[in-house]
């Protein structure tokens, strides 16, 4: 069975409770750089499944913290 990185990360979080998902994210943020691809995949899922007004809010938040 051939599985790609995105699929592996999504499978890792499927069926997790809200608390477990929060813990996965919290453990990854400011953690080992090897966690960054996983956070990227999770962000991709969020981005693809939110409305444009939330996209604008996320972009504004990002912009205000990296400029």
Backbone as XML, in Angstrom:
<?xml version="1.0"?>
<chain id="A" units="angstrom">
  <residue number="1" name="UNK">
    <atom name="N" x="0.843" y="-1.180" z="0.000"/>
    <atom name="CA" x="0.000" y="0.000" z="0.000"/>
    <atom name="C" x="0.887" y="1.242" z="0.000"/>
  </residue>
  <residue number="2" name="UNK">
    <atom name="N" x="0.656" y="2.118" z="-0.955"/>
    <atom name="CA" x="1.440" y="3.335" z="-1.087"/>
    <atom name="C" x="0.632" y="4.498" z="-0.511"/>
  </residue>
  <residue number="3" name="UNK">
    <atom name="N" x="1.165" y="5.143" z="0.506"/>
    <atom name="CA" x="0.466" y="6.249" z="1.173"/>
    <atom name="C" x="1.351" y="7.485" z="1.143"/>
  </residue>
  <residue number="4" name="UNK">
    <atom name="N" x="0.762" y="8.633" z="0.834"/>
    <atom name="CA" x="1.572" y="9.847" z="0.805"/>
    <atom name="C" x="1.502" y="10.561" z="2.151"/>
  </residue>
  <residue number="5" name="UNK">
    <atom name="N" x="2.310" y="11.590" z="2.289"/>
    <atom name="CA" x="2.419" y="12.314" z="3.558"/>
    <atom name="C" x="1.086" y="12.907" z="3.993"/>
  </residue>
  <residue number="6" name="UNK">
    <atom name="N" x="0.364" y="13.535" z="3.064"/>
    <atom name="CA" x="-0.934" y="14.121" z="3.410"/>
    <atom name="C" x="-1.871" y="13.060" z="3.979"/>
  </residue>
  <residue number="7" name="UNK">
    <atom name="N" x="-1.961" y="11.937" z="3.280"/>
    <atom name="CA" x="-2.852" y="10.874" z="3.732"/>
    <atom name="C" x="-2.448" y="10.355" z="5.107"/>
  </residue>
  <residue number="8" name="UNK">
    <atom name="N" x="-1.161" y="10.198" z="5.332"/>
    <atom name="CA" x="-0.676" y="9.696" z="6.620"/>
    <atom name="C" x="-1.041" y="10.642" z="7.743"/>
  </residue>
  <residue number="9" name="UNK">
    <atom name="N" x="-0.897" y="11.938" z="7.506"/>
    <atom name="CA" x="-1.203" y="12.925" z="8.547"/>
    <atom name="C" x="-2.702" y="12.967" z="8.813"/>
  </residue>
  <residue number="10" name="UNK">
    <atom name="N" x="-3.499" y="12.945" z="7.751"/>
    <atom name="CA" x="-4.950" y="12.948" z="7.929"/>
    <atom name="C" x="-5.388" y="11.695" z="8.680"/>
  </residue>
  <residue number="11" name="UNK">
    <atom name="N" x="-4.832" y="10.557" z="8.329"/>
    <atom name="CA" x="-5.184" y="9.324" z="9.038"/>
    <atom name="C" x="-4.809" y="9.399" z="10.513"/>
  </residue>
  <residue number="12" name="UNK">
    <atom name="N" x="-3.708" y="10.072" z="10.808"/>
    <atom name="CA" x="-3.255" y="10.202" z="12.207"/>
    <atom name="C" x="-4.251" y="10.966" z="13.062"/>
  </residue>
  <residue number="13" name="UNK">
    <atom name="N" x="-4.976" y="11.903" z="12.473"/>
    <atom name="CA" x="-5.889" y="12.726" z="13.259"/>
    <atom name="C" x="-7.358" y="12.304" z="13.141"/>
  </residue>
  <residue number="14" name="UNK">
    <atom name="N" x="-7.652" y="11.407" z="12.237"/>
    <atom name="CA" x="-9.040" y="10.957" z="12.093"/>
    <atom name="C" x="-9.519" y="10.287" z="13.369"/>
  </residue>
  <residue number="15" name="UNK">
    <atom name="N" x="-10.739" y="10.616" z="13.752"/>
    <atom name="CA" x="-11.341" y="9.997" z="14.922"/>
    <atom name="C" x="-10.885" y="10.556" z="16.259"/>
  </residue>
  <residue number="16" name="UNK">
    <atom name="N" x="-10.029" y="11.562" z="16.225"/>
    <atom name="CA" x="-9.539" y="12.165" z="17.475"/>
    <atom name="C" x="-10.605" y="13.109" z="18.039"/>
  </residue>
  <residue number="17" name="UNK">
    <atom name="N" x="-10.618" y="13.230" z="19.348"/>
    <atom name="CA" x="-11.523" y="14.180" z="20.008"/>
    <atom name="C" x="-10.987" y="15.596" z="19.823"/>
  </residue>
  <residue number="18" name="UNK">
    <atom name="N" x="-11.802" y="16.575" z="20.155"/>
    <atom name="CA" x="-11.353" y="17.973" z="20.096"/>
    <atom name="C" x="-10.116" y="18.175" z="20.958"/>
  </residue>
  <residue number="19" name="UNK">
    <atom name="N" x="-10.134" y="17.591" z="22.139"/>
    <atom name="CA" x="-9.004" y="17.736" z="23.060"/>
    <atom name="C" x="-7.738" y="17.097" z="22.482"/>
  </residue>
  <residue number="20" name="UNK">
    <atom name="N" x="-7.897" y="15.933" z="21.866"/>
    <atom name="CA" x="-6.738" y="15.259" z="21.273"/>
    <atom name="C" x="-6.178" y="16.058" z="20.101"/>
  </residue>
  <residue number="21" name="UNK">
    <atom name="N" x="-7.077" y="16.628" z="19.281"/>
    <atom name="CA" x="-6.614" y="17.456" z="18.162"/>
    <atom name="C" x="-5.875" y="18.684" z="18.674"/>
  </residue>
  <residue number="22" name="UNK">
    <atom name="N" x="-6.423" y="19.326" z="19.694"/>
    <atom name="CA" x="-5.762" y="20.496" z="20.277"/>
    <atom name="C" x="-4.387" y="20.114" z="20.810"/>
  </residue>
  <residue number="23" name="UNK">
    <atom name="N" x="-4.283" y="18.967" z="21.449"/>
    <atom name="CA" x="-3.002" y="18.513" z="21.993"/>
    <atom name="C" x="-1.985" y="18.254" z="20.878"/>
  </residue>
  <residue number="24" name="UNK">
    <atom name="N" x="-2.433" y="17.652" z="19.786"/>
    <atom name="CA" x="-1.539" y="17.406" z="18.647"/>
    <atom name="C" x="-0.997" y="18.729" z="18.116"/>
  </residue>
  <residue number="25" name="UNK">
    <atom name="N" x="-1.886" y="19.709" z="17.969"/>
    <atom name="CA" x="-1.467" y="21.019" z="17.448"/>
    <atom name="C" x="-0.540" y="21.705" z="18.439"/>
  </residue>
  <residue number="26" name="UNK">
    <atom name="N" x="-0.922" y="21.745" z="19.702"/>
    <atom name="CA" x="-0.096" y="22.398" z="20.718"/>
    <atom name="C" x="1.289" y="21.770" z="20.813"/>
  </residue>
  <residue number="27" name="UNK">
    <atom name="N" x="1.352" y="20.458" z="20.718"/>
    <atom name="CA" x="2.642" y="19.773" z="20.787"/>
    <atom name="C" x="3.514" y="20.068" z="19.572"/>
  </residue>
  <residue number="28" name="UNK">
    <atom name="N" x="2.869" y="20.369" z="18.439"/>
    <atom name="CA" x="3.608" y="20.625" z="17.203"/>
    <atom name="C" x="4.083" y="22.066" z="17.090"/>
  </residue>
  <residue number="29" name="UNK">
    <atom name="N" x="3.268" y="23.002" z="17.608"/>
    <atom name="CA" x="3.614" y="24.418" z="17.527"/>
    <atom name="C" x="4.856" y="24.666" z="18.392"/>
  </residue>
  <residue number="30" name="UNK">
    <atom name="N" x="5.814" y="25.353" z="17.820"/>
    <atom name="CA" x="7.081" y="25.650" z="18.480"/>
    <atom name="C" x="7.862" y="24.395" z="18.850"/>
  </residue>
  <residue number="31" name="UNK">
    <atom name="N" x="7.504" y="23.287" z="18.255"/>
    <atom name="CA" x="8.204" y="22.034" z="18.527"/>
    <atom name="C" x="9.261" y="21.758" z="17.479"/>
  </residue>
  <residue number="32" name="UNK">
    <atom name="N" x="9.582" y="20.513" z="17.371"/>
    <atom name="CA" x="10.572" y="20.046" z="16.408"/>
    <atom name="C" x="10.137" y="20.425" z="14.990"/>
  </residue>
  <residue number="33" name="UNK">
    <atom name="N" x="11.072" y="20.864" z="14.181"/>
    <atom name="CA" x="10.750" y="21.278" z="12.810"/>
    <atom name="C" x="10.174" y="20.144" z="11.978"/>
  </residue>
  <residue number="34" name="UNK">
    <atom name="N" x="10.374" y="18.919" z="12.402"/>
    <atom name="CA" x="9.792" y="17.796" z="11.651"/>
    <atom name="C" x="8.272" y="17.814" z="11.720"/>
  </residue>
  <residue number="35" name="UNK">
    <atom name="N" x="7.699" y="18.553" z="12.674"/>
    <atom name="CA" x="6.245" y="18.650" z="12.796"/>
    <atom name="C" x="5.649" y="19.651" z="11.811"/>
  </residue>
  <residue number="36" name="UNK">
    <atom name="N" x="6.461" y="20.505" z="11.222"/>
    <atom name="CA" x="5.952" y="21.559" z="10.345"/>
    <atom name="C" x="5.162" y="21.035" z="9.145"/>
  </residue>
  <residue number="37" name="UNK">
    <atom name="N" x="5.599" y="19.982" z="8.464"/>
    <atom name="CA" x="4.766" y="19.479" z="7.360"/>
    <atom name="C" x="3.381" y="19.039" z="7.829"/>
  </residue>
  <residue number="38" name="UNK">
    <atom name="N" x="3.316" y="18.453" z="9.012"/>
    <atom name="CA" x="2.023" y="18.039" z="9.546"/>
    <atom name="C" x="1.111" y="19.217" z="9.816"/>
  </residue>
  <residue number="39" name="UNK">
    <atom name="N" x="1.669" y="20.269" z="10.390"/>
    <atom name="CA" x="0.882" y="21.481" z="10.621"/>
    <atom name="C" x="0.426" y="22.081" z="9.296"/>
  </residue>
  <residue number="40" name="UNK">
    <atom name="N" x="1.285" y="21.998" z="8.293"/>
    <atom name="CA" x="0.913" y="22.499" z="6.967"/>
    <atom name="C" x="-0.272" y="21.743" z="6.389"/>
  </residue>
  <residue number="41" name="UNK">
    <atom name="N" x="-0.277" y="20.442" z="6.550"/>
    <atom name="CA" x="-1.393" y="19.628" z="6.061"/>
    <atom name="C" x="-2.668" y="19.964" z="6.828"/>
  </residue>
  <residue number="42" name="UNK">
    <atom name="N" x="-2.563" y="20.109" z="8.140"/>
    <atom name="CA" x="-3.735" y="20.465" z="8.932"/>
    <atom name="C" x="-4.254" y="21.845" z="8.541"/>
  </residue>
  <residue number="43" name="UNK">
    <atom name="N" x="-3.345" y="22.790" z="8.303"/>
    <atom name="CA" x="-3.772" y="24.120" z="7.858"/>
    <atom name="C" x="-4.451" y="24.029" z="6.496"/>
  </residue>
  <residue number="44" name="UNK">
    <atom name="N" x="-3.926" y="23.189" z="5.615"/>
    <atom name="CA" x="-4.533" y="23.003" z="4.294"/>
    <atom name="C" x="-5.980" y="22.520" z="4.431"/>
  </residue>
  <residue number="45" name="UNK">
    <atom name="N" x="-6.230" y="21.589" z="5.331"/>
    <atom name="CA" x="-7.588" y="21.089" z="5.561"/>
    <atom name="C" x="-8.485" y="22.220" z="6.061"/>
  </residue>
  <residue number="46" name="UNK">
    <atom name="N" x="-7.969" y="22.993" z="7.013"/>
    <atom name="CA" x="-8.741" y="24.123" z="7.538"/>
    <atom name="C" x="-9.042" y="25.124" z="6.426"/>
  </residue>
  <residue number="47" name="UNK">
    <atom name="N" x="-8.034" y="25.486" z="5.649"/>
    <atom name="CA" x="-8.176" y="26.488" z="4.586"/>
    <atom name="C" x="-9.212" y="26.051" z="3.556"/>
  </residue>
  <residue number="48" name="UNK">
    <atom name="N" x="-9.145" y="24.789" z="3.158"/>
    <atom name="CA" x="-10.061" y="24.289" z="2.131"/>
    <atom name="C" x="-11.499" y="24.180" z="2.623"/>
  </residue>
  <residue number="49" name="UNK">
    <atom name="N" x="-11.691" y="24.192" z="3.933"/>
    <atom name="CA" x="-13.014" y="23.945" z="4.481"/>
    <atom name="C" x="-13.559" y="25.100" z="5.304"/>
  </residue>
  <residue number="50" name="UNK">
    <atom name="N" x="-13.049" y="26.304" z="5.038"/>
    <atom name="CA" x="-13.569" y="27.500" z="5.698"/>
    <atom name="C" x="-13.983" y="28.524" z="4.656"/>
  </residue>
  <residue number="51" name="UNK">
    <atom name="N" x="-14.816" y="29.445" z="5.088"/>
    <atom name="CA" x="-15.332" y="30.489" z="4.212"/>
    <atom name="C" x="-14.281" y="31.571" z="3.968"/>
  </residue>
  <residue number="52" name="UNK">
    <atom name="N" x="-14.495" y="32.333" z="2.908"/>
    <atom name="CA" x="-13.549" y="33.390" z="2.540"/>
    <atom name="C" x="-13.373" y="34.431" z="3.628"/>
  </residue>
  <residue number="53" name="UNK">
    <atom name="N" x="-14.430" y="34.732" z="4.387"/>
    <atom name="CA" x="-14.281" y="35.727" z="5.454"/>
    <atom name="C" x="-13.302" y="35.228" z="6.515"/>
  </residue>
  <residue number="54" name="UNK">
    <atom name="N" x="-13.264" y="33.927" z="6.763"/>
    <atom name="CA" x="-12.282" y="33.388" z="7.697"/>
    <atom name="C" x="-10.886" y="33.384" z="7.079"/>
  </residue>
  <residue number="55" name="UNK">
    <atom name="N" x="-10.812" y="33.200" z="5.769"/>
    <atom name="CA" x="-9.513" y="33.295" z="5.093"/>
    <atom name="C" x="-8.940" y="34.686" z="5.307"/>
  </residue>
  <residue number="56" name="UNK">
    <atom name="N" x="-9.777" y="35.690" z="5.115"/>
    <atom name="CA" x="-9.326" y="37.073" z="5.287"/>
    <atom name="C" x="-8.859" y="37.312" z="6.720"/>
  </residue>
  <residue number="57" name="UNK">
    <atom name="N" x="-9.560" y="36.744" z="7.683"/>
    <atom name="CA" x="-9.175" y="36.904" z="9.086"/>
    <atom name="C" x="-7.837" y="36.219" z="9.364"/>
  </residue>
  <residue number="58" name="UNK">
    <atom name="N" x="-7.658" y="35.022" z="8.814"/>
    <atom name="CA" x="-6.388" y="34.302" z="9.006"/>
    <atom name="C" x="-5.237" y="35.053" z="8.356"/>
  </residue>
  <residue number="59" name="UNK">
    <atom name="N" x="-5.474" y="35.589" z="7.167"/>
    <atom name="CA" x="-4.432" y="36.348" z="6.475"/>
    <atom name="C" x="-4.082" y="37.603" z="7.262"/>
  </residue>
  <residue number="60" name="UNK">
    <atom name="N" x="-5.100" y="38.274" z="7.783"/>
    <atom name="CA" x="-4.857" y="39.473" z="8.585"/>
    <atom name="C" x="-4.041" y="39.141" z="9.833"/>
  </residue>
  <residue number="61" name="UNK">
    <atom name="N" x="-4.391" y="38.049" z="10.491"/>
    <atom name="CA" x="-3.649" y="37.618" z="11.674"/>
    <atom name="C" x="-2.208" y="37.306" z="11.311"/>
  </residue>
  <residue number="62" name="UNK">
    <atom name="N" x="-2.019" y="36.576" z="10.247"/>
    <atom name="CA" x="-0.669" y="36.225" z="9.803"/>
    <atom name="C" x="0.128" y="37.483" z="9.476"/>
  </residue>
  <residue number="63" name="UNK">
    <atom name="N" x="-0.490" y="38.352" z="8.692"/>
    <atom name="CA" x="0.204" y="39.572" z="8.282"/>
    <atom name="C" x="0.600" y="40.425" z="9.478"/>
  </residue>
  <residue number="64" name="UNK">
    <atom name="N" x="-0.258" y="40.519" z="10.457"/>
    <atom name="CA" x="0.060" y="41.365" z="11.610"/>
    <atom name="C" x="1.158" y="40.773" z="12.491"/>
  </residue>
  <residue number="65" name="UNK">
    <atom name="N" x="1.437" y="39.498" z="12.317"/>
    <atom name="CA" x="2.462" y="38.868" z="13.168"/>
    <atom name="C" x="3.763" y="38.581" z="12.450"/>
  </residue>
  <residue number="66" name="UNK">
    <atom name="N" x="3.804" y="38.751" z="11.134"/>
    <atom name="CA" x="5.065" y="38.513" z="10.415"/>
    <atom name="C" x="5.652" y="39.778" z="9.822"/>
  </residue>
  <residue number="67" name="UNK">
    <atom name="N" x="4.904" y="40.869" z="9.860"/>
    <atom name="CA" x="5.427" y="42.136" z="9.332"/>
    <atom name="C" x="6.098" y="42.931" z="10.420"/>
  </residue>
</chain>
